[in-house]
Amino acid sequence: MNTTECIRTRRSIRKFKAAPVDHSLLESLISDTSYSPSWKNSQITRFIAIEDSSILDSIVQDYTPSFNSDIIKQVPVLLAVTFVKGRSGFERDGSFSTKKGDRWQMFDVGVACQTFCLAAHNAGLGTVIMGIWDEDGITKLLKLPDDQELAALIAVGWPDVDPDVPMRKSVDELLTYL
Ligand SMILES: Cc1cc2nc3c(=O)[nH]c(=O)nc-3n(C[C@H](O)[C@H](O)[C@H](O)COP(=O)(O)O)c2cc1C
């Protein structure tokens, strides 16, 4: 699959086969993801691969709305995507480098998430990034260290559906020239 095909055919997948994802495959995708660009190459994004059924059950039952828990129930691995706080967008003395304040942190995580999802799609895996969940509950459940913050969840598994492409805006709408 070439790059353009990979970008255009990746879809958010919400129906998965009950088949495992090998650690060796997951690790090669995270290695690919490590090549993502980041603020001053700060590489703040971290991934926690949740396979433990008691942790997954708790996320499903207690910390996600049904439209997301219905997805999480199907996957062999749920990635909790976190970042190390206070580096991306910050000076060494802790002050913000730009007017955007701490928002470069989420920017870097977003870049890494898309890199991961494209690498996963290239390997035949399906993913969906999820942004709606109980942040306090999952942070506590995962015992995240104080210097990290939860940014996103990504369900990862073998797709059992080939969704249509949701509507895309036209280039005219997206691009202006000056
Ligand atoms: C930051 C972010 C948060 C998202 N949160 C959710 C979510 O909570 N649940 C869900 O099913 N999809 C979620 N999505 C997936 C979007 O709905 C999806 O990307 C969009 O509809 C376009 O479809 P496509 O990814 O197949 O191109 C999220 C995507 C992003 C980038």
PDBQT file of the ligand as one rigid body, heavy atoms in Angstrom, charges set to zero:
ROOT
HETATM    1  C1  LIG A 201      -9.701  13.424  18.694  1.00  0.00    +0.000 C 
HETATM    2  C2  LIG A 201     -10.689  12.407  18.196  1.00  0.00    +0.000 A 
HETATM    3  C3  LIG A 201     -11.641  11.898  19.065  1.00  0.00    +0.000 A 
HETATM    4  C4  LIG A 201     -12.535  10.914  18.619  1.00  0.00    +0.000 A 
HETATM    5  N1  LIG A 201     -13.415  10.355  19.517  1.00  0.00    +0.000 NA
HETATM    6  C5  LIG A 201     -14.205   9.326  19.121  1.00  0.00    +0.000 A 
HETATM    7  C6  LIG A 201     -15.005   8.637  20.073  1.00  0.00    +0.000 A 
HETATM    8  O1  LIG A 201     -15.019   8.953  21.266  1.00  0.00    +0.000 OA
HETATM    9  N2  LIG A 201     -15.731   7.581  19.621  1.00  0.00    +0.000 N 
HETATM   10  C7  LIG A 201     -15.737   7.185  18.307  1.00  0.00    +0.000 A 
HETATM   11  O2  LIG A 201     -16.420   6.208  17.971  1.00  0.00    +0.000 OA
HETATM   12  N3  LIG A 201     -14.986   7.829  17.375  1.00  0.00    +0.000 NA
HETATM   13  C8  LIG A 201     -14.214   8.873  17.751  1.00  0.00    +0.000 A 
HETATM   14  N4  LIG A 201     -13.389   9.498  16.841  1.00  0.00    +0.000 N 
HETATM   15  C9  LIG A 201     -13.377   9.055  15.414  1.00  0.00    +0.000 C 
HETATM   16  C10 LIG A 201     -14.075  10.061  14.488  1.00  0.00    +0.000 C 
HETATM   17  O3  LIG A 201     -15.461   9.991  14.689  1.00  0.00    +0.000 OA
HETATM   18  C11 LIG A 201     -13.678   9.745  13.038  1.00  0.00    +0.000 C 
HETATM   19  O4  LIG A 201     -12.308   9.937  12.855  1.00  0.00    +0.000 OA
HETATM   20  C12 LIG A 201     -14.449  10.617  12.023  1.00  0.00    +0.000 C 
HETATM   21  O5  LIG A 201     -15.819  10.372  12.062  1.00  0.00    +0.000 OA
HETATM   22  C13 LIG A 201     -13.963  10.396  10.581  1.00  0.00    +0.000 C 
HETATM   23  O6  LIG A 201     -14.064   9.029  10.219  1.00  0.00    +0.000 OA
HETATM   24  P1  LIG A 201     -12.786   8.214   9.719  1.00  0.00    +0.000 P 
HETATM   25  O7  LIG A 201     -11.793   8.187  10.869  1.00  0.00    +0.000 OA
HETATM   26  O8  LIG A 201     -13.275   6.847   9.376  1.00  0.00    +0.000 OA
HETATM   27  O9  LIG A 201     -12.196   8.911   8.543  1.00  0.00    +0.000 OA
HETATM   28  C14 LIG A 201     -12.506  10.473  17.264  1.00  0.00    +0.000 A 
HETATM   29  C15 LIG A 201     -11.516  10.990  16.403  1.00  0.00    +0.000 A 
HETATM   30  C16 LIG A 201     -10.615  11.925  16.860  1.00  0.00    +0.000 A 
HETATM   31  C17 LIG A 201      -9.524  12.426  15.920  1.00  0.00    +0.000 C 
ENDROOT
TORSDOF 0
